[in-house]
């Protein structure tokens, strides 16, 4: 049972970490999208 519990705990931690990582990635991409667009426009002008 201990091995089973440890495996399930690891799986749950991995799933939660993936969800949190994906959410943070979305927020960061949304926040940085204007800066990325500006830099691309500047490169296009130059």
N, C-alpha and C positions, 0 to 999 in steps of 0.2 A: 504493500500500500504506500509506503514512503516513496518508493521510486515513482509510482503512478502520480502521487500528489506533486512531487517535484517536477515531473514532466508537464503536468497540466499547468502548474504555476509558471513555468518557463514559457509555455505556449501563450498563456494569458498575457504575460508581461510583453512578449514579442508583439502580440496583436495590439495592445494598448500603445506600445512605443511606435508602431507603424502608423496608427491612427493619429497620434499626437504629432509625429514627424510630418505626416501628410498635411495636417491642418496648418502647422507652422510654415511649411513650404508654400501653401496656397496664400497665406497672409503675407509672407515676405514677397512673393511674386507680385501680388496685387499692389503692395506698397512700393515696390521698386519699378513697376512697369512704366510710370511716367518718366523716371530718370533714364531707363533703358531707351525709351522712345526718343528722348531729347538727345542722348548720345548718338543714336543711329541717325537722327536728322542732322546733327553737326557733322558727322562723318560723310553723309550724303552731300552736304553743302560743300565741304572741303574737297 
